[in-house]
Amino acid sequence: MSINSMQRGLLAAAFVLSAIPAMSHAAGSHGSGHGSGHGGMHGQEGKASAVSRTVEVVMHDNYYEPETISVRAGETIRFKVRNAGALVHEFNIGTPQMHAEHMPEMQMMVDHGVLKPDRIDREAAKAMAKTMGHSMDHDYANSALLEPGKSAELIWTFPEATDVVLEFGCTVPGHYGAGMVGRFDLGAGS
């Protein structure tokens, strides 16, 4: 059975709303979901001069297009990411463990009114930063958090090891669990 985009949007909104009270997690380290403490196992910020190709990624309510991206070991890719959905979405490169560790931070952003279903409240982010003692800009080399209709670019160099499980996911509460996750085929070539 095929689900149209309106039905996907309604399902996504239902998942977000149902996940908010159920996912009250303790605050974790702000950077833990974005690579700190994981070394180079998932890659590193790339340099524009090393880019081998550009991959366009469109975020819908709650899936990515494409759902799988083939990557050569050590390859540097420019990702052009666009949110075509009606909800805020994230394109976050990491391991499944990193995504799981990042979810409490995203829930904290919802709890503090920073993340709304369809927008990011910048004033609430400033207030949260004052109480938490660090920036809530969500500005990381491996991640783009985008409001509907917004775009971003990331340049990422993938690891030389091909035995690492890497994926791109949206850790906005309810989205990852609803299936908003794609995978990288490392070593599979372009």
Backbone hydrogen bonds in HBPLUS format (Angstrom, degrees):
<---DONOR---> <-ACCEPTOR-->    atom                        ^
c    i                          cat <-CA-CA->   ^        H-A-AA   ^      H-
h    n   atom  resd res      DA  || num        DHA   H-A  angle D-A-AA Bond
n    s   type  num  typ     dist DA aas  dist angle  dist       angle   num
A0008-ARG N   A0004-ASN O   2.96 MM   4  6.27 154.9  2.03 151.6 159.7     1
A0009-GLY N   A0005-SER O   2.96 MM   4  6.12 157.3  2.01 144.3 149.8     2
A0010-LEU N   A0006-MET O   3.02 MM   4  6.31 157.1  2.07 148.8 154.6     3
A0011-LEU N   A0007-GLN O   2.88 MM   4  6.10 159.2  1.93 149.6 155.6     4
A0012-ALA N   A0008-ARG O   2.81 MM   4  6.01 159.0  1.85 151.0 157.2     5
A0013-ALA N   A0009-GLY O   2.95 MM   4  6.16 162.9  1.98 148.3 152.6     6
A0014-ALA N   A0010-LEU O   2.97 MM   4  6.16 156.3  2.03 144.9 151.6     7
A0015-PHE N   A0011-LEU O   2.90 MM   4  6.20 155.3  1.96 150.9 157.4     8
A0016-VAL N   A0012-ALA O   2.95 MM   4  6.23 161.7  1.98 154.5 159.1     9
A0017-LEU N   A0013-ALA O   2.94 MM   4  6.12 173.1  1.95 155.0 156.8    10
A0018-SER N   A0014-ALA O   2.88 MM   4  5.95 155.7  1.94 145.6 152.9    11
A0019-ALA N   A0015-PHE O   2.93 MM   4  5.92 139.5  2.10 141.4 151.5    12
A0020-ILE N   A0016-VAL O   3.26 MM   4  6.39 137.4  2.45 147.4 156.3    13
A0023-MET N   A0019-ALA O   3.01 MM   4  5.82 132.4  2.24 154.5 160.5    14
A0032-SER N   A0029-SER O   3.25 MM   3  5.37 149.6  2.35 104.7 113.4    15
A0034-HIS N   A0031-GLY O   3.00 MM   3  5.45 161.9  2.04 118.7 124.5    16
A0038-HIS N   A0035-GLY O   3.11 MM   3  5.38 159.6  2.15 132.0 131.0    17
A0041-MET N   A0038-HIS O   3.38 MM   3  6.27 160.4  2.42 140.3 142.7    18
A0043-GLY N   A0040-GLY O   3.16 MM   3  5.04 155.3  2.22 102.2 109.7    19
A0044-GLN N   A0157-THR O   2.90 MM 113  5.32 152.0  1.98 146.8 156.1    20
A0157-THR N   A0044-GLN O   2.80 MM 113  5.32 175.8  1.80 174.1 173.8    21
A0046-GLY N   A0155-ILE O   2.93 MM 109  5.00 177.3  1.93 119.8 118.8    22
A0050-ALA N   A0047-LYS O   2.93 MM   3  5.45 155.0  1.99 115.5 123.5    23
A0051-VAL N   A0048-ALA O   3.30 MM   3  5.45 166.2  2.32 108.2 112.4    24
A0052-SER N   A0076-THR O   2.88 MM  24  5.90 168.2  1.90 165.0 161.0    25
A0078-ARG N   A0053-ARG O   3.05 MM  25  6.38 170.7  2.06 157.4 160.2    26
A0055-VAL N   A0078-ARG O   2.82 MM  23  6.26 158.7  1.87 161.5 168.7    27
A0080-LYS N   A0055-VAL O   2.98 MM  25  6.23 160.0  2.02 143.7 149.8    28
A0057-VAL N   A0080-LYS O   2.83 MM  23  6.08 165.1  1.85 152.2 155.2    29
A0082-ARG N   A0057-VAL O   2.93 MM  25  6.40 152.9  2.01 159.9 168.6    30
A0058-VAL N   A0065-GLU O   2.90 MM   7  5.12 168.2  1.92 146.6 150.0    31
A0065-GLU N   A0058-VAL O   2.88 MM   7  5.12 140.2  2.04 146.8 157.2    32
A0059-MET N   A0082-ARG O   2.76 MM  23  6.06 169.6  1.77 164.4 167.1    33
A0084-ALA N   A0059-MET O   2.78 MM  25  5.69 145.8  1.89 149.2 160.4    34
A0060-HIS N   A0063-TYR O   2.81 MM   3  5.25 170.1  1.82 178.8 175.8    35
A0063-TYR N   A0060-HIS O   3.37 MM   3  5.25 152.9  2.45  97.9 104.1    36
A0183-ARG N   A0067-GLU O   3.07 MM 116  6.68 148.9  2.17 150.3 155.6    37
A0069-ILE N   A0183-ARG O   2.99 MM 114  6.48 154.7  2.05 154.5 162.5    38
A0185-ASP N   A0069-ILE O   2.88 MM 116  6.10 157.4  1.93 135.7 142.6    39
A0071-VAL N   A0185-ASP O   2.92 MM 114  5.85 171.7  1.93 143.7 141.9    40
A0187-GLY N   A0071-VAL O   2.61 MM 116  5.84 130.2  1.85 150.2 166.0    41
A0075-GLU N   A0072-ARG O   3.04 MM   3  5.27 160.9  2.08 133.6 132.4    42
A0074-GLY N   A0159-PRO O   2.99 MM  85  5.01 145.8  2.11 116.9 114.4    43
A0158-PHE N   A0075-GLU O   2.85 MM  83  5.50 166.2  1.87 158.4 157.1    44
A0077-ILE N   A0156-TRP O   2.90 MM  79  5.50 157.9  1.95 155.5 154.7    45
A0156-TRP N   A0077-ILE O   2.95 MM  79  5.50 161.4  1.98 155.7 157.9    46
A0079-PHE N   A0154-LEU O   2.67 MM  75  5.11 169.3  1.68 162.4 165.9    47
A0154-LEU N   A0079-PHE O   2.94 MM  75  5.11 150.5  2.02 140.1 149.5    48
A0081-VAL N   A0152-ALA O   2.81 MM  71  5.29 162.1  1.84 161.2 165.6    49
A0152-ALA N   A0081-VAL O   2.85 MM  71  5.29 149.2  1.95 149.9 157.4    50
A0083-ASN N   A0150-LYS O   2.95 MM  67  5.67 169.9  1.96 172.5 175.8    51
A0149-GLY N   A0083-ASN O   2.84 MM  66  5.37 151.3  1.92 150.2 154.8    52
A0088-VAL N   A0117-PRO O   2.83 MM  29  5.99 153.8  1.90 147.0 150.5    53
A0089-HIS N   A0146-LEU O   3.02 MM  57  5.52 159.5  2.06 155.8 158.5    54
A0146-LEU N   A0089-HIS O   2.77 MM  57  5.52 164.0  1.80 177.3 174.5    55
A0091-PHE N   A0144-ALA O   2.88 MM  53  5.25 154.2  1.95 145.2 153.5    56
A0144-ALA N   A0091-PHE O   2.90 MM  53  5.25 144.9  2.02 136.1 147.6    57
A0092-ASN N   A0169-GLY O   3.13 MM  77  5.29 136.3  2.33 134.1 146.9    58
A0169-GLY N   A0092-ASN O   3.00 MM  77  5.29 152.4  2.08 135.5 141.3    59
A0093-ILE N   A0142-ASN O   2.86 MM  49  5.32 167.5  1.87 161.8 165.2    60
A0094-GLY N   A0167-GLU O   3.02 MM  73  5.71 165.6  2.04 166.7 169.8    61
A0167-GLU N   A0094-GLY O   2.88 MM  73  5.71 164.0  1.91 163.3 167.2    62
A0099-HIS N   A0095-THR O   3.04 MM   4  6.39 159.7  2.09 157.2 162.5    63
A0100-ALA N   A0096-PRO O   2.98 MM   4  6.26 158.3  2.03 148.8 154.7    64
A0101-GLU N   A0097-GLN O   2.93 MM   4  6.19 154.2  2.00 149.8 157.0    65
A0102-HIS N   A0098-MET O   2.99 MM   4  6.17 134.4  2.20 141.5 153.5    66
A0102-HIS N   A0099-HIS O   3.15 MM   3  5.07 130.1  2.41  93.5 106.8    67
A0103-MET N   A0099-HIS O   3.19 MM   4  6.39 132.8  2.43 145.8 156.3    68
A0105-GLU N   A0102-HIS O   3.11 MM   3  5.52 123.6  2.44 109.3 122.6    69
A0106-MET N   A0102-HIS O   3.25 MM   4  6.64 157.9  2.30 152.8 159.2    70
A0107-GLN N   A0103-MET O   2.91 MM   4  6.19 154.8  1.97 153.6 161.2    71
A0108-MET N   A0104-PRO O   2.87 MM   4  6.12 150.8  1.95 144.7 152.7    72
A0109-MET N   A0105-GLU O   3.03 MM   4  6.37 147.6  2.13 144.2 152.7    73
A0110-VAL N   A0106-MET O   3.11 MM   4  6.50 144.4  2.24 142.4 151.6    74
A0110-VAL N   A0107-GLN O   3.09 MM   3  5.03 120.3  2.46  93.2 108.1    75
A0111-ASP N   A0107-GLN O   2.82 MM   4  6.11 166.7  1.84 156.1 159.6    76
A0112-HIS N   A0108-MET O   2.93 MM   4  6.10 144.2  2.06 146.6 155.0    77
A0114-VAL N   A0109-MET O   2.77 MM   5  4.97 134.1  1.97 164.8 167.5    78
A0115-LEU N   A0109-MET O   3.08 MM   6  5.49 160.0  2.12 110.8 115.3    79
A0113-GLY N   A0110-VAL O   2.98 MM   3  5.15 162.7  2.01 112.3 116.1    80
A0121-ASP N   A0114-VAL O   2.76 MM   7  4.81 165.2  1.78 149.1 151.8    81
A0116-LYS N   A0119-ARG O   2.88 MM   3  5.15 161.0  1.92 170.3 170.0    82
A0125-ALA N   A0121-ASP O   3.03 MM   4  6.33 144.6  2.16 143.3 154.1    83
A0126-LYS N   A0122-ARG O   3.00 MM   4  6.33 148.5  2.10 142.9 150.2    84
A0127-ALA N   A0123-GLU O   3.01 MM   4  6.35 161.3  2.05 150.1 154.9    85
A0128-MET N   A0124-ALA O   2.87 MM   4  6.04 157.5  1.92 146.8 153.2    86
A0129-ALA N   A0125-ALA O   2.90 MM   4  6.06 152.8  1.98 143.5 151.1    87
A0130-LYS N   A0126-LYS O   3.08 MM   4  6.39 149.7  2.18 146.0 153.2    88
A0131-THR N   A0127-ALA O   3.23 MM   4  6.57 156.3  2.29 146.9 152.3    89
A0132-MET N   A0128-MET O   2.82 MM   4  5.94 148.7  1.91 151.6 161.3    90
A0133-GLY N   A0129-ALA O   2.79 MM   4  5.57 136.3  1.98 140.7 149.4    91
A0143-SER N   A0140-TYR O   3.36 MM   3  5.35 168.9  2.37 109.2 110.2    92
A0150-LYS N   A0147-GLU O   3.10 MM   3  5.62 161.2  2.14 141.6 141.9    93
A0184-PHE N   A0166-LEU O   3.15 MM  18  5.68 170.4  2.16 140.3 137.4    94
A0168-PHE N   A0182-GLY O   3.02 MM  14  5.19 153.6  2.09 120.2 128.0    95
A0182-GLY N   A0168-PHE O   2.72 MM  14  5.19 164.6  1.74 160.0 165.5    96
A0170-CYS N   A0180-MET O   3.12 MM  10  5.81 153.3  2.19 169.4 162.9    97
A0175-HIS N   A0172-VAL O   2.92 MM   3  5.64 162.5  1.95 150.5 156.4    98
A0178-ALA N   A0174-GLY O   3.14 MM   4  6.07 126.2  2.45 127.9 140.7    99
A0178-ALA N   A0175-HIS O   3.03 MM   3  4.98 131.2  2.28  94.3 108.4   100
A0180-MET N   A0175-HIS O   3.00 MM   5  5.46 161.0  2.03 144.9 141.9   101
A0179-GLY N   A0176-TYR O   2.99 MM   3  5.30 159.0  2.03 109.5 115.2   102
A0181-VAL N   A0179-GLY O   2.82 MM   2  5.52 132.1  2.05 107.6  92.7   103
A0188-ALA N   A0185-ASP O   3.46 MM   3  5.64 162.1  2.49 118.2 119.3   104
